Amino acid sequence: MLTCKEFLNELSEYLDESIDAELRAKLEKHITECPNCWVIFDTTRRTIQIYKGMNPYPIPADVESRLMNALEKKMAAKGR
């Protein structure tokens, strides 16, 4: 039996359908027995479906500039 932590570690690959059949069966068994993980799975799956159905929305230039500056500062601080 998988733990909830193990399930969460594999959730992305499960949703991408990039895992082997044996692990997929274990994950499916877990979500049928664990209501908390089922809610996380279902919410994540639905969010992805909604997101995939949306048209891209461009980021305003000033927001993109501020975001990139913040990321550059963060990366520079990590490099120290």
N, C-alpha and C positions, 0 to 999 in steps of 0.2 A: 504494500500500500504506500502510495506516495504521500509525503507530507505537503502541507499547504505551501511551504517555502519552495519545495521542489517543483510543485505545480507552477507557481509564479515564475520560477526561473525558466521554465519551458513554454510559458504562455505565448510569447511572441512567435516562436517557431511553430507552435501548434496552430496559431491563427494564420501563419504564412503557409501552412501545410508542407513544411520542410523537415518533418521528422519521420522516423521509420514507423511502420505499422504497429510494432510492439509497444513503443513508447506512447504512440497515439491512443492505443487501447487503454493503457494505464491512466493517461490523463482524462480520457472520457469517463472511465470508471470513477475517478476521483471527483469529477464535477457532478456526477449523479449522486454521490454520497455526501458531498460537502456543500451545503447551501451558500456559505460565504464565498467559496471559490467560484461557484456557479454564477453568482451575482457579478463578481469581478470579470469573469469570462464574458458573460452576456453583455455587460456594459461596454467593455472594451471592443467586442465584436461590433456592436451597434454603432459605437463612435467611429470606428474605422469605416463602416458602410456609409455613414452620413458624410464623413470627410471625403471619401472617394467620389461621392456624388456632387460635390461642390465644385464650382469654377474657381480657379486661382484668383486671389485678390491681391493686387500689387501693394507693397508696403510703401507708404509715403517716403519720399527721399530723405526728409529730415529725421524720420524715425529710423530708417535704415542706417543713416550716418551715425546717429547716436548709438545704435545697437552695435555697429561695427567697432566704434571707438571703445565702447565698454568691453567688448570681447578682446580687443587688442590689449587693453590695459590688464585684463584678467590673465591673458596668456603671458604677457610680459612679467607679471608678478609671479606666476608659477615657474618661470624660467630662472628666477633668481636663486 
